[in-house]
Amino acid sequence: MATAKVTDAAAARAAGMDPDRLDALVDHLDRTYVQSGKLPHMQMLVSRDEVPLLSVSRGQARATGGPLQADALFRIASMTKPVTSVAFMRLVEQGKVALDDPVTDVLPEFADLRVGADGRGRMTRPMRMIDLLRHTSGLTYGLQRQTPIDARYRELGLDEFQQKRSSDEFIAALASLPLEFSPGERWNYGVSTDVLGVIVERLSGQDLERHFREHIFALLGMTDTFFTIPVDRIDRLTDAWRLEDDRLKLKDRGARSSWRRKLRFRSGGGGLISSTADYHRFARMLLRGGELDGVRLLQPETVAQMRSNHLPGGGDLASMSQAMFSEADYAGVGFGLGFAMTLANQQFYWGGVFSTYFFIDPVERLIGLFMTQHLPSSTYPVRAELRAGIGGAIVERRGRG
């Protein structure tokens, strides 16, 4: 079957990209994952120099049928983390907080934290704000399923995007549990960015939904990103599926989604709904060094700092991580202030548990976005294929200095 032409060929060639290779990538992902039934749908956007070269939707939005539309809304889960990190770094620029400040300056509830499963260990140094941004805090996720501590997270529901508890109650629950390790000793993916979101709330005096809306989304023209989906947009929220017993099973029906509920707790680590177009605007702001359409959110130096490796000793995740993925997956991967980066080529990226994903290449001036709604996100190598396919379509490379 011939590859469907979805790339703007003239725009791609002008941007130094091969349109046929981009079309072949779309065709491969569509055939391998959507047409085969492995994924319910996909939406993909690729831009260079901020010019969209392709924007394509495939598959069905709902279990009851209906094609995925260009304006579909997705649960972006952990792609919320870069947004929360940007909000925090704006407060750093305003002088309201510093990266090396102890977390207890804002969260006194953490003053008596202990370390280790028996709760008898002591921290060798205080938890600092930078530890929350780079996941070296000692906090964890229940989904790790490796230690008695993460088991307690599951029992208390501390991983849930939509907590029944308030922000203050969330912090109190965390403070009752020990850390996996003393801050700064290792890297462990966990609720650090949720804690960072509570810090943003306390420093700003606003709940996270209002703060994001006023200080990020309104400034960037992101009109389709929120914690609670408005009634008039519920028809655009896709269904979400989970892989169980080698079959896709409906996880959350868009028309009756729990994301319609008013929240007591807004998850800075995983609570947002967004669209591909909106997140592309957010990514463009990062690519441009903190500015978009004449509105500056961050200084270029701050964005450069965020996308630099901040792991202690300049290490990679393979040498510092205790959980989640194999060392091969983490070799040569650093972590900055809100997202991971590939040390060899400066790309920075992150994804969400529903298999959403974005990456930015600041040298090649590329942005790649992939949206779908499939749990768990580690099932298929779509993200690696996306990055490799886009990289393979580059005809004219930019200098790497």
PADO-662458 format. One record per atom (N, C-alpha, C): x, y, z. Coordinates in steps of 0.2 Angstrom, whole numbers, plus 5000, padded with zeros to 4 digits. Each point is the difference from the previous one (the first is absolute). Layout:
PADO-662458
XYZ...
***
This chain:
PADO-662458
500449945000499650065000500450065000499950054996500450064999499950045007500650045001500050045006499550064999499650015005499550064999500550075001499850054995500450065001499650045005500450015005499750055006500450065001500749994998500450065001500050054995500050075003500150054995500650004997500149984994500649984997500450074999499750054997500350064999500350035007499650005005500350025007500649965002499949934999500549965003500750014996499950004993500750014996500350075002499650055001500250075002500450005007499749955004500349995007500649955000500249984994500549955000499949935003499349984998499849935002499749974994500149935000499749964995499349985001499550034996499349985001499849934999500449964996499849934999500249965006500550025003500249965006499550025006499850065000499550025005499349964999499850004994499449964998500149935002500649974998500149935002500049985007500250055004500049995008499350005002499650054997499350005002499649934998500249984994499749944998500249945004500650005002500349945004499650005007500050065003499650005007499349994999499750024995499349994999499849924999500449974995499949934999500249965006500650015003500249965005499650005007499850065001499650015007499350014999499750054996499350015000499649954995500249994994499749954996500049935003500549995004500149935003499649995006499750065003499650005006500450005006500750014999500450015006499950065004499950064996499850065003499350024997499650035004499350024998500050064995500550045000500150064996500750035001500150054995500750045001499950064997500350055003500050074997500750025000500350024995500750024999500150064997500550045003500250074997500750005000500350034994500750015000500150074997500450045003500250064997500850015000500250054996500750025000500050074999500450045004500050075000499350035002499649965004499350015002499550004994500249984994499549994995499849935000499349985001499849934999500149974993500349955000500249964994499449954999499849975005499449955000499650005006499449995000499550005005499549954998500049945003499649954998499649965006499449984999499649965004499849944997500049945004499849944998499749965005499549964999499649965004499450035003499749965005499450035003500050035006499650055002500150045006499649965006499549974998499649975005499949924998499849965006499949934999499449994996499550055000499450004996500150024993500650024998500150014993500150084999500250024994500150074999500750014999500350034994500750014999500350065005500649995002500450055004500050064996499850065003500050064997500650045001500250054996500650045001500050045007499450025002499950035007499949965006500149944999499949955006500450025006499749985006500350025006500349935003500650015004500349945002500250015008500049955003500350005007500749994999500450065002500750004998500449975006499749995006500349975006500750045001500549965000500750035002500350054995499750014995500250064996499750065003499750005006499850055004500750035004500449955001500650025004500550054997500150014994500350064997499750065001499350005000499650065001500150025007500049965005500150015007500750035001500549974997500750025001500150074997499650024994500150074998499750055005499449985003499750045005500450015005500449955003500450015005500650044998500349994995500650044998499850074998499450024999499850075000500050035006499949965006500050035006500750015003500549954997500750015001500250074997499850014994500250064997499850065004499450005003499750055003500350015007500549965002500350005007499649985005499549964999499649975006500249945003500549974996500249935002500749994996500449965003500649984997500149924999500449984995500149934999500349965006500450045004500349965006499750015006499450045000499650015006499849935003500049995006499749945003499250004999499849944998499349994999499650025006500349995006499650025007499950075000500350044996499950075001499350024998499749964995499350004998499549955003500349945001499749945003500249985006499950035006500249985006499849935002499549984997499849935002500549954998500550024996500649954998500650005005499950045006500650015004500249935003499649965001500249945004500049934996500150014993500149944996500549965002499949934999500549955001500149964994500549965000500249974994500049925001499849964995500149935000499349975002499949934998499449975002499850005007500549995004499950005008499950075003500150054996499950075002500550025005500649975001500550025005500550044997500150004994500650044997499950075000500550045000500050075000500250034993499850064998500250034994500750025001500549994995500750035001500050074998499550034996499950074999499350014999499850075001499350014999499749994992499449995000499749994993500050084997500250014994500050064997499550014995499950064998499550014994500249964994500750014998500349974994499849925000500049975006499949935001499349984997499550045001499349994998500050014992500450054997500050014993500349944996500649975003500349954997499949935003499549995004499849945003500649965004500450045004500549975004499850015007499350015002499750025006500049945005500049944997499949945005499249985000499650044997499349984999499949954995499449975000499949944995499350004997499949954996499349994997499849935003499449995001499849935002500049954994500050034994500049964994500749974999500550025004500749975000500049925002499649995005499949935002500649965001500450045004500749975002500150005007499750045004500250015007499450005005500149995006499450015005499850075000500450054998499850075000499550014995500249984994499550014994499449965001500049955003499449965002499550055004500350035005499650055004499750064996500450024995499750054995499449974997500049944998499449974997499450005005500249985006499549995005499650075001500450055000499750075002499850034993500149974994499750034994500450074998500750005002500450064999500250014993499949954995500150004993499450034996499450005003499450024996500050074998499950014993499950074997499550045004499549975002499450045003499949975007500450035005500049995007499350025003499849965005499450025004500250055005500750005001500250055006500250074997500150045004500250074998500850004999500350064998500750004999500349995007499850045005500349995007499949935002499549974999499949935002500549954996500150024994500549964996500750005003500250065002500650015003500149975006499550005004500049975007500049924999499749984995500049924999500749984998500450044996500649994998500550005006499950055004500550025005499949945006499549964999499949945005500449944998500350004994500449954997500750014999500549955001500750014999500250014992500550034999500350014993500449934998500049994994500449944998500750015001500350064999500750015001500150085002500650015003500150075002500050054993499750055001500050054994500750014996500049994994500650014996500449944999499949945003500449945000499849964993499450004998499849974994499450034997499849974994499550034996499449955000499450025002499449965000499450044998499749974995499450034997499450005005499750065002499549995005499650075000499750015006499550065001500450065001500650014999500450065001499650064997499849994993499750064997499350025003499749955003499350015003500250055006500549985004500250045005500250074998500450004994500250074998499450044998499449974998499450044998499750035007500049965005499850035006500450065003500749994998500450065002499850064996499949994993499850064996499350035003499649955002499450035003500150045006500449985005500150035006500450074999500550004995500450064999499650054996499549984996499650054996499450025003499749965005499450015003499449984995500149964995499549984995500049935000499449974998500049934999500349994993500249944999500449994994499750014993499349985000499650024994500050074999499950045004499950074999500750034998500549985004500750024999500249984992499949944998500249984994499650054995499450005001499650044995500250074999500150045006500250074999500750014998500549955002500750024999500349964995499749954997500349964995499550004994499449975001499649984994499750064997499850055004499750064997500650044996500650005002500550034997500249974994500049934999500249964994499449994996499450025001499449994996499849925000500249975006499849935000499350005003499550004996499350005002499649935001500449954999499749935000500449965005500350035006500449965005499750025007499949955003499650015007500149945004499850005007500049955004499349975000499550044999499349985000499750014994499849964996499750014993499350045000500050054997499450044999499449964997499450015002499449964998500050014992500150064997499950014993500649974996500549965003500549974996500049925002499649985004500049935001500049954994499650034995500049954994500650004996500550045002500749994997500549965004499849985006500549965004499949934997500649974998499949934998499949955005499849944999500049955005500849985001500149965005500749985002499949925001500549964998500049935000500649975004499949945003500649975003500149934997500649984999500149934998500049955006499549964999499949945005499949944997500449955002499949934997500150004992500550054998500150004992499450034997499650045003499450034997499950075002499850054996499950065002499350015003500050025006499450015004499950075002499350025000499950075001500250025008500450055000500250025007499650065003499950054995499650065002499650034994499450005001499550024994500050085000500250034994500150075000499350045002499549974997499350035002499850005007500349965004499849995007500750005004500550044998500749995003500050045007500449975004500150025007500350074999500350024994500350075000499550054999499449985001499450065000500050025007500249975005499950015007500450065003499750045004500350065003500549965005500650035001500649975003500150035007500249965005500350035006500850014999500349954996500750004999500150004993500550054998500150004993500849974999500049954996500649965000500550044995500550035003500550034996500549954996499949945002500449944997499649974995499450014999499649954995499350024999499750065002499350014999499750044995500450024995499850044994499749964995499550034996499749994994500350054995500149984994500350054995499849974993500250054995499949984993500750004997500149974994500650004997500250074998499650044998500150074998500250045006499749995005500250045006500749985003500249945000500649985002500650014995499850014994500550024995500250085002499550045002500150065002500550015006499949955005500450005006500749984998500149954995500649974998500450064996499650044996500350054996500350055005499750025005500250045005500749985003500149945001500649975003500550004995499849984993500550004995500350074999499650055001500250074999500350035006500149965005500450035006499650045004499349985001499650035005499550054997500050014994499550064997499649974994499450035000499649984994499550064998500050024994499650054997500150065004500650025002500250065003499850005008499849945003499950005007500549955003500450035005500549965003499849975006500149945001499849965006500749995004500549994997500749985003500550034997500650025003500650024997500349954996500450014994500349954997500549965004500350035005500549975004499649955005499450015002499749965004499849934996499750014994499849944996500749964998500550034999500649974999500249965006499950035006500249965006499549945001499450014998499549955001500149944996500350014994500149944995500749985000500450025006500749975001499949955005500549955000500049945005500250035007499649985005500150025007500149955004500149944998500149945004500750015003500049985007500750015004500649974996500550045000500649974996500050004993499450024997499950004993499949934997499749965005499949934998499449994995499949944998499349984996499649965005499449994997499549965004500249935001500349974995500349935001500449995007500450065001500449995006499750025007499450044999499750025006499349985001499749964996499349985000499949935004499550005004499949935003499449974998499650034995499449964998499750024993499549974998499650014995500249974993500650024998500249974993500749975001500249974994500749975000500550055000500649985002500650054999500150024993499949954995500150024993499550064998499450005002499650054999500250075003500450005005500250065003500750024999500449964996500750014999500050074996500450045002500150074996499450045001499649995004499450055001500150045007500050064999500150045006499350035002500050045006499350035002500150075002499650044997500150075002499550035005499750064999499550025005499350004996499849945000499349994997499949944995500649984997499949954995500749974999500049944996500649974999500450034994500649984999500350024993500549954999500149994993500549964997500750035000500549985004500650045001500450004993499949964996500450004994499850054995499350025000499850044994499650065003499950015007499750065003499250004999499749944997499350005000499749995007499450045001499749995007499349984999499749965004499449974999499649975006499449985000499749975005499349974997499749955004499449984998499549985005499449984999499549985005499849935000499749985006499849935001499549974994499650054997499649984995500350004993500750005000500449994994500050064996499950065003500150064996500850025001500250044995500750015000500250064996500550045003500350054996500850005000500350034995500750015000500250074997500550035002500250064997500849994998500250024994500750004999500250074998500350035005500250075000500550024994500449954998500550014995499750004993499649944999499749994994499450044999499750035005499450045001499449964998500049945003499549964998499549995007499449994998499549985006499649944997500049955004499549944998499549995006499449994998499549985005499649944998499849965005499649944998499549995006499450004998499449995005499649944998499949965006499549954999499849995008499649955001499749995007500049925001500649985002500149935001500549985006499749965004500449985006500249935000500649985002500650055002500450034995500450055001500450034995500649964998500249955004500649974998499949944995499449994998499849944996500449994994500050064996500350004993500550054999500549994996500550044999499950064995499450035001499750054995500550075001500250015006500350075001500749994997500449955001500649994997500050004992499449974997499950004993499950074997499650035004499850074998500650045000500550005005500650045000500449984994500149944999500549974995499750024993499449994999499750014994500050084998499950045005500150074998500750024999500449975004500850024999500249974993499749954998500249974994499850034994499550055001499750044994500450074999500550015005500450064999500450004994500050044995500450014995500650055001499850055003500550065001500050015007500649985003500150005007500350075002499850025006500350065003500649995004500450055001500749985003499849995008500449965003500049985007500650035003499950055004500650035003500049995008
***
